[in-house]
Amino acid sequence: MYKIGVDLGGTNIAAGIVDEQGNIVLKKSVPTLSNRGVDMVVADMITLCKSLIAEKSLAASDIKSIGIGCPGVVDPPNGTIIYATNIGFKNINIAKMISSELNVPVHIENDANAAALGESAFGAAKGSEHSVTITLGTGIGGGLIIGGAIYSGPFFGAGEFGHHIIRMDGEVCGCGNKGCWEAYASATALIRETVKGAKNNPESLINRYVNSNLELVNAKTAFDAALEGDATAKEVVDNYMEHLCVGLANIVNLLQPEIIVIGGGISGQGNTLISSIENRIKKLVLGGNLKTRFVIAKLGNDAGIIGAAML
């Protein structure tokens, strides 16, 4: 038997047929184009699933279930997307819409939770019962696995690690609050501070790296320039890492997971990032006794598909 995992994003809908070992045997994607409205987006999801089944020469009866990772706040027991700003969905029972068309059980979950389940079941956290997956991208996504299962709380909003506050009256976050971890440790925050550093220090290598076009600054720019010994870039990276580790230390002190998986664009720094985290975080963890392991995510963009299939 196979399962289908669907990763519903603001830009693309990605779906894959997943076997019992967590391998994606066939994958396809289409643009989301959410401005067309709910019905058109859901119709594309159904068509995508049907095309996967047909291309693999399967029948609907060969598919045990379909899982969907959705952005925003979702109600998994009822199969409803309560609110998803990026795609304009509000109180949409997406599970019912798709299962009635395909006659296959459909389960939904927040996309970050689905990715965390994927890493727990078949990725960097495989073999652990208690893990946290943090995605450092445009924002900070997070998923919490307790006893091998997703924990989203009684109101389905647990695991929003990016929005715990690390600095009172700090930078304004996209959520409207001030001082959220996301406003300091996301890739967006790193880019903001890199641009600021380059503007204040015209002689910095950062400017040369982007040919003085600061619109080209990305989450790698400061790290790359710092490796070349640029003082401005080093300061930017150092401040970024301090903020990142404050948030990670809070998670360790609150939850003490076996493993914290780091994904997203920043995770491209690999073992260098992990070493820096481990060196810095010991002084922030209660008693200095760090037992939680930090690892780089293994499944990349496939984590959402694999995790959704496991729902």
PyMOL commands that set and color helices and strands:
alter all, ss='L'
color gray80, all
select helices_A, chain A and resi 34-36+38-55+60-62+76-78+85-87+94-102+111-122+161-163+182-185+187-200+205-209+214-216+221-227+231-255+265-281+286-288+300-310
alter helices_A, ss='H'
color red, helices_A
select strands_A, chain A and resi 2-8+12-18+24-31+63-70+73-75+80-84+89-92+106-110+131-136+140-146+149-150+259-263+293-296
alter strands_A, ss='S'
color yellow, strands_A
deselect
rebuild
show_as cartoon
